[in-house]
């Protein structure tokens, strides 16, 4: 083989369907690293999301896979998740699962169409974890794939010392090392009350697949025969043993980010201690929550712990706010305002508050005047907060946000608030704890994890390495007729072995039988020796009595 064939460039398809741009950005960052190595990058998504690749000029072609979710569907989903209490089971969140499942048929058939044409068939697929159809393409076409997840994937890679099912740990759960017995038990029985709902969802999923000509179950082995990239790093993510097919490669962040706009730049330039609040683009904030946050924030201002607030609040987030609600304000400069309405605050009519519809988040976090970050703890937000070195208040709303909140607190860089019952007093006290930080423990841990995050951010190149390994291995381990000539080079042997052999149960059985045989032989020998000794004792007794006749009788 000549050098030109050693590292050939290949067409790689990036696929992101539902979940929003925060799901697309990490996938595109891996695509960036592969593009720099000469690979051809194409992107597939749903209609209405084509703008995601505007800033990624390396994407050479766009494929649409059908209509995306409507604003009504998304609104219902986010309201559902806002109200969902994970400690009470998953039943109330199942409508969102059915919503995402409804996009599987068009994604599956759209990807099959790309695979069936030599002109569009890729050599590799990198998909967001919401794209279940990618696993089906991998299974049907032997196409190598990589799945990008914000944290360790749900129901895969179980770890004995992390309680519960992967991806569905209850709030406050870390490892068995520091989790109470009660919380460990609750994690293990978490799904039992929802078994009827789960069974029903399983039947619905099976029918959906059958109706679309798929008669095998979803391909999701506990230790996958494809790559899983976790957009996190050990320090935020819980350390654990991983197979060679899984790697934490986050934070997957762009090497550049939009600069401060005039509004945020001028505000940060004129304030020295700013609280930045961003609770998610799609979160519909109940008025009572917004009111509690503002009340706590105003107390922080009165205590001179902060002198300004940037609250990035999109139109969706404002939907349920009472614009006429009044708040008493005392600014950090001592000027008093008797009252100001929610509407006036949202219009940034107070000198120490701005409420942009969109803020250049990374630039705001990177600024030295930003002292505290109030976040929902989503994967991208947690990564950005740590990368730019900001302590956090974290209020997880749903999904990975809940787990990340627990981990940020455990890492010593955040305080948590519960979406179901936080108060303005709690917000004030926890923010004060961070901002005062007399022992500097928060700042020490923030700097520690910031340094680790900067090192970990280089691992997108490790992801690109693994993808190239997988592509080159995959295309030469199958014959022209699709017959596998040798196993996947990254797959551990236990996935190709029966459980009894992989877990050495046969060796244990042989060992147990051997031990039993030795013990039985020893017992027989001991029994024979005991019988012989008894006979000798009786002979000796007869001799000592001088009874030769008795001895003769015994021998007879």
URRALIN-V922695 format. One record per residue. N is the residue number from 1. SS is DSSP state (@ for helix, = for strand, . for the rest). PSI is psi in whole degrees, -180 to 180 (* if undefined). Layout:
N_SS_PSI, N_SS_PSI
This chain:
1_._128, 2_._169, 3_@_-29, 4_@_-19, 5_@_-4, 6_._-46, 7_._68, 8_._148, 9_._152, 10_._158, 11_=_127, 12_=_129, 13_=_123, 14_=_133, 15_=_121, 16_._126, 17_._-84, 18_._166, 19_._-16, 20_._174, 21_@_-27, 22_@_-21, 23_@_-30, 24_@_-38, 25_@_-46, 26_@_-38, 27_@_-43, 28_@_-32, 29_@_-38, 30_@_-39, 31_@_-37, 32_@_-47, 33_@_-37, 34_@_-35, 35_@_-40, 36_._-17, 37_._4, 38_._3, 39_._153, 40_=_123, 41_=_125, 42_=_161, 43_=_135, 44_=_134, 45_=_-173, 46_=_161, 47_=_142, 48_._-7, 49_._14, 50_@_-27, 51_@_-11, 52_@_-27, 53_@_10, 54_._-42, 55_._7, 56_._80, 57_._-16, 58_._-15, 59_=_120, 60_=_-20, 61_=_145, 62_=_133, 63_=_132, 64_=_139, 65_=_13, 66_=_177, 67_=_145, 68_._179, 69_._146, 70_._164, 71_@_-33, 72_@_-42, 73_@_-43, 74_@_-40, 75_@_-45, 76_@_-41, 77_@_-50, 78_@_-33, 79_@_-39, 80_@_-48, 81_@_-30, 82_@_-37, 83_@_-14, 84_._130, 85_._106, 86_@_-27, 87_@_-14, 88_@_16, 89_._180, 90_._0, 91_@_-44, 92_@_-10, 93_@_-2, 94_@_-27, 95_@_-32, 96_@_-36, 97_@_-45, 98_@_-35, 99_@_-51, 100_@_-36, 101_@_-29, 102_._-17, 103_._-2, 104_@_-46, 105_@_-49, 106_@_-34, 107_@_-45, 108_@_-50, 109_@_-35, 110_@_-41, 111_@_-36, 112_@_-40, 113_@_-41, 114_@_-37, 115_@_-33, 116_@_-14, 117_._123, 118_._-26, 119_._-26, 120_._-6, 121_._125, 122_._166, 123_._-15, 124_=_148, 125_=_133, 126_=_120, 127_=_148, 128_=_153, 129_._-16, 130_._-15, 131_._78, 132_._-30, 133_@_-23, 134_@_-38, 135_@_-36, 136_@_-41, 137_@_-42, 138_@_-44, 139_@_-42, 140_@_-34, 141_@_2, 142_._31, 143_._129, 144_._137, 145_=_160, 146_=_136, 147_=_129, 148_=_123, 149_=_147, 150_._-25, 151_._-172, 152_._136, 153_._149, 154_._136, 155_._14, 156_._159, 157_._53, 158_._151, 159_._124, 160_._-29, 161_._12, 162_._110, 163_._150, 164_._-178, 165_._137, 166_._130, 167_._-7, 168_._40, 169_._147, 170_._157, 171_._138, 172_._-4, 173_._125, 174_._-102, 175_._170, 176_._-18, 177_._-38, 178_._23, 179_._135, 180_._156, 181_@_-41, 182_@_-46, 183_@_-34, 184_@_-43, 185_@_-45, 186_@_-35, 187_@_-39, 188_@_-30, 189_._13, 190_._-42, 191_._-12, 192_@_-47, 193_@_-21, 194_@_11, 195_@_-44, 196_@_-41, 197_@_-40, 198_@_-42, 199_@_-43, 200_@_-42, 201_@_-38, 202_@_-42, 203_@_-42, 204_@_-41, 205_@_-40, 206_@_-41, 207_@_-41, 208_@_-43, 209_@_-43, 210_@_-40, 211_@_-20, 212_._19, 213_._19, 214_._118, 215_._11, 216_._157, 217_._162, 218_._137, 219_._97, 220_._71, 221_._152, 222_._-40, 223_._105, 224_._154, 225_._29, 226_._171, 227_=_141, 228_=_121, 229_=_127, 230_=_120, 231_._62, 232_._-175, 233_._154, 234_=_123, 235_._-45, 236_._-54, 237_=_150, 238_._126, 239_._141, 240_._164, 241_._136, 242_._148, 243_._164, 244_._-17, 245_._-2, 246_=_136, 247_=_133, 248_=_122, 249_._10, 250_._174, 251_._127, 252_._91, 253_._149, 254_._143, 255_._-18, 256_._163, 257_._156, 258_._139, 259_._172, 260_._136, 261_._176, 262_@_-42, 263_@_-53, 264_@_-38, 265_@_-46, 266_@_-39, 267_@_-48, 268_@_-30, 269_@_-24, 270_@_3, 271_._150, 272_._-18, 273_._92, 274_=_137, 275_=_125, 276_=_124, 277_=_127, 278_=_106, 279_._21, 280_._142, 281_._-35, 282_._-1, 283_._128, 284_._100, 285_._119, 286_._146, 287_@_-39, 288_@_-33, 289_@_-45, 290_@_-39, 291_@_-42, 292_@_-40, 293_@_-47, 294_@_-40, 295_@_-44, 296_@_-39, 297_@_-41, 298_@_-33, 299_@_-37, 300_@_-38, 301_@_-44, 302_@_-34, 303_._5, 304_._26, 305_._-27, 306_._160, 307_._6, 308_=_158, 309_=_128, 310_=_116, 311_=_103, 312_=_113, 313_._106, 314_._174, 315_._-38, 316_@_-44, 317_@_-26, 318_@_-5, 319_._-37, 320_._13, 321_._145, 322_._104, 323_._-16, 324_._-7, 325_._138, 326_=_147, 327_=_138, 328_=_133, 329_=_134, 330_=_117, 331_._165, 332_._-18, 333_._-1, 334_._-12, 335_._135, 336_=_142, 337_=_126, 338_=_-47, 339_=_155, 340_=_141, 341_=_160, 342_@_-41, 343_@_-41, 344_@_-38, 345_@_-45, 346_@_-27, 347_._9, 348_._41, 349_._8, 350_._135, 351_._-19, 352_._10, 353_=_136, 354_=_144, 355_._71, 356_._146, 357_._-33, 358_._136, 359_._143, 360_._84, 361_@_-48, 362_@_-36, 363_@_-39, 364_@_-45, 365_@_-29, 366_@_-14, 367_._141, 368_._-20, 369_._-18, 370_=_115, 371_=_-22, 372_=_141, 373_=_118, 374_=_112, 375_=_165, 376_._-4, 377_._19, 378_._163, 379_@_-50, 380_@_-42, 381_@_-43, 382_@_-44, 383_@_-45, 384_@_-41, 385_@_-43, 386_@_-42, 387_@_-38, 388_._5, 389_._51, 390_._133, 391_._158, 392_=_149, 393_=_128, 394_=_127, 395_._91, 396_._134, 397_._-47, 398_._172, 399_._-136, 400_@_-16, 401_@_-36, 402_@_-47, 403_@_-41, 404_@_-37, 405_@_-46, 406_@_-42, 407_@_-35, 408_@_-40, 409_@_-45, 410_@_-30, 411_._-6, 412_._19, 413_._2, 414_=_162, 415_=_149, 416_=_151, 417_._143, 418_._131, 419_._-19, 420_._-11, 421_._26, 422_._156, 423_._164, 424_@_-35, 425_@_-43, 426_@_-44, 427_@_-47, 428_@_-48, 429_@_-40, 430_@_-38, 431_@_-40, 432_@_-41, 433_@_-42, 434_@_-47, 435_@_-35, 436_@_-54, 437_._61, 438_._-34, 439_._3, 440_._25, 441_@_-38, 442_@_-47, 443_@_-37, 444_@_-46, 445_@_-34, 446_@_-45, 447_@_-40, 448_@_-50, 449_@_-28, 450_@_-46, 451_@_-42, 452_@_-43, 453_@_-37, 454_@_-37, 455_@_-47, 456_@_-28, 457_@_-18, 458_@_-6, 459_@_-1, 460_@_-27, 461_@_-32, 462_@_-39, 463_@_-43, 464_@_-38, 465_@_-48, 466_@_-38, 467_@_-44, 468_@_-43, 469_@_-48, 470_@_-42, 471_@_-49, 472_@_-35, 473_@_-44, 474_@_-41, 475_@_-16, 476_@_3, 477_._4, 478_=_142, 479_._173, 480_._-27, 481_._11, 482_._6, 483_._133, 484_=_126, 485_._-28, 486_._159, 487_._164, 488_._133, 489_._-21, 490_._-8, 491_._133, 492_._148, 493_@_-26, 494_@_-23, 495_@_-10, 496_@_9, 497_._154, 498_._153, 499_@_-38, 500_@_-31, 501_@_-42, 502_@_-34, 503_._7, 504_._26, 505_@_-33, 506_@_-38, 507_@_-41, 508_@_-39, 509_@_-45, 510_@_-42, 511_@_-42, 512_@_-42, 513_@_-41, 514_@_-42, 515_@_-41, 516_@_-41, 517_@_-42, 518_@_-43, 519_@_-39, 520_@_-41, 521_@_-41, 522_@_-39, 523_@_-41, 524_@_-43, 525_@_-42, 526_@_-39, 527_@_-43, 528_@_-43, 529_@_-39, 530_@_-42, 531_@_-44, 532_@_-41, 533_@_-37, 534_@_-39, 535_@_-45, 536_@_-39, 537_@_-41, 538_@_-36, 539_@_-44, 540_@_-37, 541_@_-40, 542_@_-41, 543_@_-41, 544_@_-25, 545_._-4, 546_._21, 547_._82, 548_@_-32, 549_@_-40, 550_@_-40, 551_@_-42, 552_@_-40, 553_@_-40, 554_@_-40, 555_@_-28, 556_._*
